[in-house]
């Protein structure tokens, strides 16, 4: 068990790295809202002018 601890630790750190990398990629792909008023609207909301 003692000999396996470093290997398991490295695998867990690799998993944490992959999860954080995916979360960062999702944040980059999400477009920024045009203005604060439009940020609260649903994506399929109808805007009457």
PDBQT receptor file of N, H, CA, C and O in Angstrom, charges set to zero:
ATOM      1  N   UNK A   1       0.832  -1.199   0.000  1.00  0.00    +0.000 N 
ATOM      2  CA  UNK A   1       0.000   0.000   0.000  1.00  0.00    +0.000 C 
ATOM      3  C   UNK A   1       0.875   1.262   0.000  1.00  0.00    +0.000 C 
ATOM      4  O   UNK A   1       0.581   2.228  -0.703  1.00  0.00    +0.000 OA
ATOM      5  N   UNK A   2       1.936   1.240   0.784  1.00  0.00    +0.000 N 
ATOM      6  H   UNK A   2       2.174   0.455   1.355  1.00  0.00    +0.000 HD
ATOM      7  CA  UNK A   2       2.819   2.406   0.854  1.00  0.00    +0.000 C 
ATOM      8  C   UNK A   2       3.492   2.648  -0.494  1.00  0.00    +0.000 C 
ATOM      9  O   UNK A   2       3.677   3.797  -0.893  1.00  0.00    +0.000 OA
ATOM     10  N   UNK A   3       3.852   1.597  -1.186  1.00  0.00    +0.000 N 
ATOM     11  H   UNK A   3       3.701   0.663  -0.862  1.00  0.00    +0.000 HD
ATOM     12  CA  UNK A   3       4.505   1.750  -2.487  1.00  0.00    +0.000 C 
ATOM     13  C   UNK A   3       3.544   2.283  -3.542  1.00  0.00    +0.000 C 
ATOM     14  O   UNK A   3       3.989   2.925  -4.493  1.00  0.00    +0.000 OA
ATOM     15  N   UNK A   4       2.246   2.043  -3.408  1.00  0.00    +0.000 N 
ATOM     16  H   UNK A   4       1.884   1.522  -2.635  1.00  0.00    +0.000 HD
ATOM     17  CA  UNK A   4       1.252   2.489  -4.397  1.00  0.00    +0.000 C 
ATOM     18  C   UNK A   4       0.803   3.933  -4.169  1.00  0.00    +0.000 C 
ATOM     19  O   UNK A   4       0.239   4.545  -5.076  1.00  0.00    +0.000 OA
ATOM     20  N   UNK A   5       1.037   4.483  -2.995  1.00  0.00    +0.000 N 
ATOM     21  H   UNK A   5       1.495   3.986  -2.258  1.00  0.00    +0.000 HD
ATOM     22  CA  UNK A   5       0.549   5.832  -2.671  1.00  0.00    +0.000 C 
ATOM     23  C   UNK A   5       1.050   6.894  -3.638  1.00  0.00    +0.000 C 
ATOM     24  O   UNK A   5       0.235   7.697  -4.093  1.00  0.00    +0.000 OA
ATOM     25  N   UNK A   6       2.342   6.957  -3.989  1.00  0.00    +0.000 N 
ATOM     26  H   UNK A   6       3.004   6.304  -3.620  1.00  0.00    +0.000 HD
ATOM     27  CA  UNK A   6       2.761   7.986  -4.957  1.00  0.00    +0.000 C 
ATOM     28  C   UNK A   6       2.088   7.842  -6.324  1.00  0.00    +0.000 C 
ATOM     29  O   UNK A   6       1.761   8.842  -6.962  1.00  0.00    +0.000 OA
ATOM     30  N   UNK A   7       1.883   6.615  -6.770  1.00  0.00    +0.000 N 
ATOM     31  H   UNK A   7       2.149   5.802  -6.252  1.00  0.00    +0.000 HD
ATOM     32  CA  UNK A   7       1.238   6.408  -8.069  1.00  0.00    +0.000 C 
ATOM     33  C   UNK A   7      -0.210   6.872  -8.048  1.00  0.00    +0.000 C 
ATOM     34  O   UNK A   7      -0.679   7.509  -8.991  1.00  0.00    +0.000 OA
ATOM     35  N   UNK A   8      -0.908   6.553  -6.978  1.00  0.00    +0.000 N 
ATOM     36  H   UNK A   8      -0.526   6.035  -6.212  1.00  0.00    +0.000 HD
ATOM     37  CA  UNK A   8      -2.306   6.968  -6.854  1.00  0.00    +0.000 C 
ATOM     38  C   UNK A   8      -2.397   8.484  -6.754  1.00  0.00    +0.000 C 
ATOM     39  O   UNK A   8      -3.296   9.096  -7.329  1.00  0.00    +0.000 OA
ATOM     40  N   UNK A   9      -1.462   9.091  -6.022  1.00  0.00    +0.000 N 
ATOM     41  H   UNK A   9      -0.731   8.594  -5.554  1.00  0.00    +0.000 HD
ATOM     42  CA  UNK A   9      -1.454  10.544  -5.879  1.00  0.00    +0.000 C 
ATOM     43  C   UNK A   9      -1.252  11.224  -7.232  1.00  0.00    +0.000 C 
ATOM     44  O   UNK A   9      -1.928  12.206  -7.537  1.00  0.00    +0.000 OA
ATOM     45  N   UNK A  10      -0.345  10.721  -8.027  1.00  0.00    +0.000 N 
ATOM     46  H   UNK A  10       0.205   9.923  -7.779  1.00  0.00    +0.000 HD
ATOM     47  CA  UNK A  10      -0.096  11.305  -9.356  1.00  0.00    +0.000 C 
ATOM     48  C   UNK A  10      -1.326  11.148 -10.242  1.00  0.00    +0.000 C 
ATOM     49  O   UNK A  10      -1.650  12.061 -11.002  1.00  0.00    +0.000 OA
ATOM     50  N   UNK A  11      -2.009  10.028 -10.165  1.00  0.00    +0.000 N 
ATOM     51  H   UNK A  11      -1.746   9.286  -9.548  1.00  0.00    +0.000 HD
ATOM     52  CA  UNK A  11      -3.225   9.834 -10.960  1.00  0.00    +0.000 C 
ATOM     53  C   UNK A  11      -4.324  10.792 -10.523  1.00  0.00    +0.000 C 
ATOM     54  O   UNK A  11      -5.037  11.337 -11.366  1.00  0.00    +0.000 OA
ATOM     55  N   UNK A  12      -4.471  11.003  -9.231  1.00  0.00    +0.000 N 
ATOM     56  H   UNK A  12      -3.892  10.561  -8.547  1.00  0.00    +0.000 HD
ATOM     57  CA  UNK A  12      -5.492  11.934  -8.735  1.00  0.00    +0.000 C 
ATOM     58  C   UNK A  12      -5.163  13.354  -9.172  1.00  0.00    +0.000 C 
ATOM     59  O   UNK A  12      -6.056  14.095  -9.583  1.00  0.00    +0.000 OA
ATOM     60  N   UNK A  13      -3.897  13.744  -9.089  1.00  0.00    +0.000 N 
ATOM     61  H   UNK A  13      -3.172  13.142  -8.755  1.00  0.00    +0.000 HD
ATOM     62  CA  UNK A  13      -3.511  15.083  -9.543  1.00  0.00    +0.000 C 
ATOM     63  C   UNK A  13      -3.763  15.254 -11.039  1.00  0.00    +0.000 C 
ATOM     64  O   UNK A  13      -4.167  16.333 -11.473  1.00  0.00    +0.000 OA
ATOM     65  N   UNK A  14      -3.534  14.216 -11.829  1.00  0.00    +0.000 N 
ATOM     66  H   UNK A  14      -3.205  13.340 -11.477  1.00  0.00    +0.000 HD
ATOM     67  CA  UNK A  14      -3.829  14.284 -13.258  1.00  0.00    +0.000 C 
ATOM     68  C   UNK A  14      -5.313  14.442 -13.529  1.00  0.00    +0.000 C 
ATOM     69  O   UNK A  14      -5.704  15.164 -14.446  1.00  0.00    +0.000 OA
ATOM     70  N   UNK A  15      -6.145  13.772 -12.740  1.00  0.00    +0.000 N 
ATOM     71  H   UNK A  15      -5.828  13.186 -11.995  1.00  0.00    +0.000 HD
ATOM     72  CA  UNK A  15      -7.593  13.897 -12.887  1.00  0.00    +0.000 C 
ATOM     73  C   UNK A  15      -8.055  15.313 -12.520  1.00  0.00    +0.000 C 
ATOM     74  O   UNK A  15      -8.899  15.889 -13.206  1.00  0.00    +0.000 OA
ATOM     75  N   UNK A  16      -7.507  15.865 -11.447  1.00  0.00    +0.000 N 
ATOM     76  H   UNK A  16      -6.822  15.396 -10.889  1.00  0.00    +0.000 HD
ATOM     77  CA  UNK A  16      -7.856  17.233 -11.046  1.00  0.00    +0.000 C 
ATOM     78  C   UNK A  16      -7.441  18.217 -12.135  1.00  0.00    +0.000 C 
ATOM     79  O   UNK A  16      -8.178  19.154 -12.441  1.00  0.00    +0.000 OA
ATOM     80  N   UNK A  17      -6.271  18.008 -12.715  1.00  0.00    +0.000 N 
ATOM     81  H   UNK A  17      -5.672  17.247 -12.466  1.00  0.00    +0.000 HD
ATOM     82  CA  UNK A  17      -5.797  18.874 -13.802  1.00  0.00    +0.000 C 
ATOM     83  C   UNK A  17      -6.747  18.826 -14.999  1.00  0.00    +0.000 C 
ATOM     84  O   UNK A  17      -7.088  19.868 -15.559  1.00  0.00    +0.000 OA
ATOM     85  N   UNK A  18      -7.172  17.638 -15.391  1.00  0.00    +0.000 N 
ATOM     86  H   UNK A  18      -6.895  16.792 -14.936  1.00  0.00    +0.000 HD
ATOM     87  CA  UNK A  18      -8.079  17.499 -16.527  1.00  0.00    +0.000 C 
ATOM     88  C   UNK A  18      -9.418  18.180 -16.259  1.00  0.00    +0.000 C 
ATOM     89  O   UNK A  18      -9.961  18.842 -17.144  1.00  0.00    +0.000 OA
ATOM     90  N   UNK A  19      -9.957  18.026 -15.051  1.00  0.00    +0.000 N 
ATOM     91  H   UNK A  19      -9.517  17.488 -14.332  1.00  0.00    +0.000 HD
ATOM     92  CA  UNK A  19     -11.234  18.662 -14.716  1.00  0.00    +0.000 C 
ATOM     93  C   UNK A  19     -11.124  20.181 -14.758  1.00  0.00    +0.000 C 
ATOM     94  O   UNK A  19     -12.004  20.852 -15.296  1.00  0.00    +0.000 OA
ATOM     95  N   UNK A  20     -10.054  20.724 -14.198  1.00  0.00    +0.000 N 
ATOM     96  H   UNK A  20      -9.338  20.179 -13.761  1.00  0.00    +0.000 HD
ATOM     97  CA  UNK A  20      -9.866  22.182 -14.212  1.00  0.00    +0.000 C 
ATOM     98  C   UNK A  20      -9.643  22.692 -15.634  1.00  0.00    +0.000 C 
ATOM     99  O   UNK A  20     -10.086  23.789 -15.975  1.00  0.00    +0.000 OA
ATOM    100  N   UNK A  21      -8.966  21.912 -16.455  1.00  0.00    +0.000 N 
ATOM    101  H   UNK A  21      -8.606  21.021 -16.178  1.00  0.00    +0.000 HD
ATOM    102  CA  UNK A  21      -8.719  22.297 -17.847  1.00  0.00    +0.000 C 
ATOM    103  C   UNK A  21     -10.039  22.371 -18.623  1.00  0.00    +0.000 C 
ATOM    104  O   UNK A  21     -10.251  23.293 -19.410  1.00  0.00    +0.000 OA
ATOM    105  N   UNK A  22     -10.924  21.389 -18.394  1.00  0.00    +0.000 N 
ATOM    106  H   UNK A  22     -10.752  20.640 -17.755  1.00  0.00    +0.000 HD
ATOM    107  CA  UNK A  22     -12.235  21.399 -19.068  1.00  0.00    +0.000 C 
ATOM    108  C   UNK A  22     -13.084  22.582 -18.613  1.00  0.00    +0.000 C 
ATOM    109  O   UNK A  22     -13.756  23.215 -19.427  1.00  0.00    +0.000 OA
ATOM    110  N   UNK A  23     -13.057  22.882 -17.313  1.00  0.00    +0.000 N 
ATOM    111  H   UNK A  23     -12.511  22.368 -16.651  1.00  0.00    +0.000 HD
ATOM    112  CA  UNK A  23     -13.829  24.012 -16.806  1.00  0.00    +0.000 C 
ATOM    113  C   UNK A  23     -13.319  25.319 -17.389  1.00  0.00    +0.000 C 
ATOM    114  O   UNK A  23     -14.118  26.192 -17.727  1.00  0.00    +0.000 OA
ATOM    115  N   UNK A  24     -12.018  25.473 -17.515  1.00  0.00    +0.000 N 
ATOM    116  H   UNK A  24     -11.368  24.764 -17.241  1.00  0.00    +0.000 HD
ATOM    117  CA  UNK A  24     -11.445  26.683 -18.097  1.00  0.00    +0.000 C 
ATOM    118  C   UNK A  24     -11.825  26.807 -19.572  1.00  0.00    +0.000 C 
ATOM    119  O   UNK A  24     -12.079  27.911 -20.053  1.00  0.00    +0.000 OA
ATOM    120  N   UNK A  25     -11.864  25.696 -20.285  1.00  0.00    +0.000 N 
ATOM    121  H   UNK A  25     -11.657  24.799 -19.894  1.00  0.00    +0.000 HD
ATOM    122  CA  UNK A  25     -12.237  25.729 -21.703  1.00  0.00    +0.000 C 
ATOM    123  C   UNK A  25     -13.690  26.151 -21.864  1.00  0.00    +0.000 C 
ATOM    124  O   UNK A  25     -14.025  26.878 -22.800  1.00  0.00    +0.000 OA
ATOM    125  N   UNK A  26     -14.552  25.705 -20.965  1.00  0.00    +0.000 N 
ATOM    126  H   UNK A  26     -14.280  25.115 -20.205  1.00  0.00    +0.000 HD
ATOM    127  CA  UNK A  26     -15.965  26.106 -21.043  1.00  0.00    +0.000 C 
ATOM    128  C   UNK A  26     -16.126  27.600 -20.792  1.00  0.00    +0.000 C 
ATOM    129  O   UNK A  26     -16.948  28.256 -21.432  1.00  0.00    +0.000 OA
ATOM    130  N   UNK A  27     -15.338  28.138 -19.858  1.00  0.00    +0.000 N 
ATOM    131  H   UNK A  27     -14.670  27.605 -19.338  1.00  0.00    +0.000 HD
ATOM    132  CA  UNK A  27     -15.437  29.571 -19.563  1.00  0.00    +0.000 C 
ATOM    133  C   UNK A  27     -14.956  30.403 -20.735  1.00  0.00    +0.000 C 
ATOM    134  O   UNK A  27     -15.496  31.482 -20.977  1.00  0.00    +0.000 OA
ATOM    135  N   UNK A  28     -13.961  29.936 -21.467  1.00  0.00    +0.000 N 
ATOM    136  H   UNK A  28     -13.523  29.059 -21.270  1.00  0.00    +0.000 HD
ATOM    137  CA  UNK A  28     -13.430  30.684 -22.604  1.00  0.00    +0.000 C 
ATOM    138  C   UNK A  28     -14.424  30.674 -23.751  1.00  0.00    +0.000 C 
ATOM    139  O   UNK A  28     -14.575  31.687 -24.434  1.00  0.00    +0.000 OA
ATOM    140  N   UNK A  29     -15.104  29.562 -23.981  1.00  0.00    +0.000 N 
ATOM    141  H   UNK A  29     -14.980  28.739 -23.426  1.00  0.00    +0.000 HD
ATOM    142  CA  UNK A  29     -16.024  29.444 -25.108  1.00  0.00    +0.000 C 
ATOM    143  C   UNK A  29     -17.325  30.199 -24.899  1.00  0.00    +0.000 C 
ATOM    144  O   UNK A  29     -18.009  30.517 -25.873  1.00  0.00    +0.000 OA
ATOM    145  N   UNK A  30     -17.684  30.493 -23.669  1.00  0.00    +0.000 N 
ATOM    146  H   UNK A  30     -17.129  30.235 -22.878  1.00  0.00    +0.000 HD
ATOM    147  CA  UNK A  30     -18.938  31.187 -23.394  1.00  0.00    +0.000 C 
ATOM    148  C   UNK A  30     -18.796  32.665 -23.778  1.00  0.00    +0.000 C 
ATOM    149  O   UNK A  30     -17.929  33.345 -23.229  1.00  0.00    +0.000 OA
ATOM    150  N   UNK A  31     -19.610  33.180 -24.694  1.00  0.00    +0.000 N 
ATOM    151  H   UNK A  31     -20.314  32.628 -25.139  1.00  0.00    +0.000 HD
ATOM    152  CA  UNK A  31     -19.480  34.575 -25.110  1.00  0.00    +0.000 C 
ATOM    153  C   UNK A  31     -19.914  35.537 -23.997  1.00  0.00    +0.000 C 
ATOM    154  O   UNK A  31     -20.797  35.227 -23.197  1.00  0.00    +0.000 OA
ATOM    155  N   UNK A  32     -19.289  36.678 -23.969  1.00  0.00    +0.000 N 
ATOM    156  H   UNK A  32     -18.572  36.929 -24.619  1.00  0.00    +0.000 HD
ATOM    157  CA  UNK A  32     -19.630  37.703 -22.986  1.00  0.00    +0.000 C 
ATOM    158  C   UNK A  32     -20.933  38.385 -23.408  1.00  0.00    +0.000 C 
ATOM    159  O   UNK A  32     -21.157  38.569 -24.604  1.00  0.00    +0.000 OA
ATOM    160  N   UNK A  33     -21.796  38.766 -22.463  1.00  0.00    +0.000 N 
ATOM    161  H   UNK A  33     -21.614  38.617 -21.491  1.00  0.00    +0.000 HD
ATOM    162  CA  UNK A  33     -23.046  39.450 -22.818  1.00  0.00    +0.000 C 
ATOM    163  C   UNK A  33     -22.765  40.836 -23.398  1.00  0.00    +0.000 C 
ATOM    164  O   UNK A  33     -21.777  41.481 -23.048  1.00  0.00    +0.000 OA
ATOM    165  N   UNK A  34     -23.651  41.278 -24.287  1.00  0.00    +0.000 N 
ATOM    166  H   UNK A  34     -24.453  40.754 -24.571  1.00  0.00    +0.000 HD
ATOM    167  CA  UNK A  34     -23.483  42.568 -24.947  1.00  0.00    +0.000 C 
ATOM    168  C   UNK A  34     -23.631  43.700 -23.936  1.00  0.00    +0.000 C 
ATOM    169  O   UNK A  34     -22.823  44.629 -23.916  1.00  0.00    +0.000 OA
ATOM    170  N   UNK A  35     -24.637  43.625 -23.119  1.00  0.00    +0.000 N 
ATOM    171  H   UNK A  35     -25.293  42.871 -23.135  1.00  0.00    +0.000 HD
ATOM    172  CA  UNK A  35     -24.819  44.623 -22.070  1.00  0.00    +0.000 C 
ATOM    173  C   UNK A  35     -25.505  43.959 -20.882  1.00  0.00    +0.000 C 
ATOM    174  O   UNK A  35     -26.003  42.839 -20.998  1.00  0.00    +0.000 OA
ATOM    175  N   UNK A  36     -25.534  44.633 -19.758  1.00  0.00    +0.000 N 
ATOM    176  H   UNK A  36     -25.129  45.543 -19.664  1.00  0.00    +0.000 HD
ATOM    177  CA  UNK A  36     -26.087  44.055 -18.535  1.00  0.00    +0.000 C 
ATOM    178  C   UNK A  36     -27.584  43.783 -18.664  1.00  0.00    +0.000 C 
ATOM    179  O   UNK A  36     -28.076  42.817 -18.082  1.00  0.00    +0.000 OA
ATOM    180  N   UNK A  37     -28.316  44.600 -19.404  1.00  0.00    +0.000 N 
ATOM    181  H   UNK A  37     -27.917  45.385 -19.878  1.00  0.00    +0.000 HD
ATOM    182  CA  UNK A  37     -29.761  44.418 -19.549  1.00  0.00    +0.000 C 
ATOM    183  C   UNK A  37     -30.080  43.145 -20.333  1.00  0.00    +0.000 C 
ATOM    184  O   UNK A  37     -31.064  42.468 -20.036  1.00  0.00    +0.000 OA
ATOM    185  N   UNK A  38     -29.272  42.819 -21.311  1.00  0.00    +0.000 N 
ATOM    186  H   UNK A  38     -28.473  43.369 -21.552  1.00  0.00    +0.000 HD
ATOM    187  CA  UNK A  38     -29.514  41.634 -22.124  1.00  0.00    +0.000 C 
ATOM    188  C   UNK A  38     -29.017  40.359 -21.451  1.00  0.00    +0.000 C 
ATOM    189  O   UNK A  38     -29.416  39.261 -21.842  1.00  0.00    +0.000 OA
ATOM    190  N   UNK A  39     -28.168  40.485 -20.462  1.00  0.00    +0.000 N 
ATOM    191  H   UNK A  39     -27.844  41.376 -20.144  1.00  0.00    +0.000 HD
ATOM    192  CA  UNK A  39     -27.603  39.309 -19.801  1.00  0.00    +0.000 C 
ATOM    193  C   UNK A  39     -28.671  38.533 -19.035  1.00  0.00    +0.000 C 
ATOM    194  O   UNK A  39     -28.547  37.317 -18.882  1.00  0.00    +0.000 OA
ATOM    195  N   UNK A  40     -29.712  39.200 -18.551  1.00  0.00    +0.000 N 
ATOM    196  H   UNK A  40     -29.814  40.187 -18.675  1.00  0.00    +0.000 HD
ATOM    197  CA  UNK A  40     -30.751  38.551 -17.759  1.00  0.00    +0.000 C 
ATOM    198  C   UNK A  40     -31.813  37.866 -18.616  1.00  0.00    +0.000 C 
ATOM    199  O   UNK A  40     -32.598  37.074 -18.095  1.00  0.00    +0.000 OA
ATOM    200  N   UNK A  41     -31.856  38.149 -19.911  1.00  0.00    +0.000 N 
ATOM    201  H   UNK A  41     -31.218  38.792 -20.334  1.00  0.00    +0.000 HD
ATOM    202  CA  UNK A  41     -32.871  37.565 -20.784  1.00  0.00    +0.000 C 
ATOM    203  C   UNK A  41     -32.522  36.124 -21.137  1.00  0.00    +0.000 C 
ATOM    204  O   UNK A  41     -31.352  35.750 -21.217  1.00  0.00    +0.000 OA
ATOM    205  N   UNK A  42     -33.549  35.341 -21.343  1.00  0.00    +0.000 N 
ATOM    206  H   UNK A  42     -34.500  35.645 -21.278  1.00  0.00    +0.000 HD
ATOM    207  CA  UNK A  42     -33.338  33.972 -21.807  1.00  0.00    +0.000 C 
ATOM    208  C   UNK A  42     -32.845  34.012 -23.245  1.00  0.00    +0.000 C 
ATOM    209  O   UNK A  42     -33.040  35.005 -23.945  1.00  0.00    +0.000 OA
ATOM    210  N   UNK A  43     -32.215  32.947 -23.680  1.00  0.00    +0.000 N 
ATOM    211  H   UNK A  43     -32.057  32.140 -23.111  1.00  0.00    +0.000 HD
ATOM    212  CA  UNK A  43     -31.637  32.917 -25.019  1.00  0.00    +0.000 C 
ATOM    213  C   UNK A  43     -32.717  32.999 -26.103  1.00  0.00    +0.000 C 
ATOM    214  O   UNK A  43     -32.471  33.563 -27.169  1.00  0.00    +0.000 OA
ATOM    215  N   UNK A  44     -33.900  32.449 -25.849  1.00  0.00    +0.000 N 
ATOM    216  H   UNK A  44     -34.099  31.990 -24.983  1.00  0.00    +0.000 HD
ATOM    217  CA  UNK A  44     -34.952  32.459 -26.852  1.00  0.00    +0.000 C 
ATOM    218  C   UNK A  44     -36.028  33.519 -26.560  1.00  0.00    +0.000 C 
ATOM    219  O   UNK A  44     -37.151  33.402 -27.051  1.00  0.00    +0.000 OA
ATOM    220  N   UNK A  45     -35.702  34.536 -25.778  1.00  0.00    +0.000 N 
ATOM    221  H   UNK A  45     -34.790  34.631 -25.379  1.00  0.00    +0.000 HD
ATOM    222  CA  UNK A  45     -36.660  35.592 -25.430  1.00  0.00    +0.000 C 
ATOM    223  C   UNK A  45     -36.954  36.452 -26.657  1.00  0.00    +0.000 C 
ATOM    224  O   UNK A  45     -36.090  36.658 -27.509  1.00  0.00    +0.000 OA
ATOM    225  N   UNK A  46     -38.176  36.943 -26.731  1.00  0.00    +0.000 N 
ATOM    226  H   UNK A  46     -38.878  36.775 -26.039  1.00  0.00    +0.000 HD
ATOM    227  CA  UNK A  46     -38.589  37.822 -27.824  1.00  0.00    +0.000 C 
ATOM    228  C   UNK A  46     -38.454  39.261 -27.355  1.00  0.00    +0.000 C 
ATOM    229  O   UNK A  46     -39.001  39.643 -26.321  1.00  0.00    +0.000 OA
ATOM    230  N   UNK A  47     -37.733  40.041 -28.115  1.00  0.00    +0.000 N 
ATOM    231  H   UNK A  47     -37.289  39.730 -28.955  1.00  0.00    +0.000 HD
ATOM    232  CA  UNK A  47     -37.493  41.444 -27.755  1.00  0.00    +0.000 C 
ATOM    233  C   UNK A  47     -38.323  42.292 -28.714  1.00  0.00    +0.000 C 
ATOM    234  O   UNK A  47     -38.118  42.248 -29.927  1.00  0.00    +0.000 OA
ATOM    235  N   UNK A  48     -39.256  43.059 -28.169  1.00  0.00    +0.000 N 
ATOM    236  H   UNK A  48     -39.423  43.095 -27.184  1.00  0.00    +0.000 HD
ATOM    237  CA  UNK A  48     -40.079  43.942 -28.996  1.00  0.00    +0.000 C 
ATOM    238  C   UNK A  48     -39.448  45.309 -29.031  1.00  0.00    +0.000 C 
ATOM    239  O   UNK A  48     -39.071  45.858 -27.996  1.00  0.00    +0.000 OA
ATOM    240  N   UNK A  49     -39.333  45.860 -30.227  1.00  0.00    +0.000 N 
ATOM    241  H   UNK A  49     -39.639  45.414 -31.068  1.00  0.00    +0.000 HD
ATOM    242  CA  UNK A  49     -38.750  47.195 -30.385  1.00  0.00    +0.000 C 
ATOM    243  C   UNK A  49     -39.798  48.221 -30.623  1.00  0.00    +0.000 C 
ATOM    244  O   UNK A  49     -39.482  49.401 -30.778  1.00  0.00    +0.000 OA
TER     245      UNK A  49
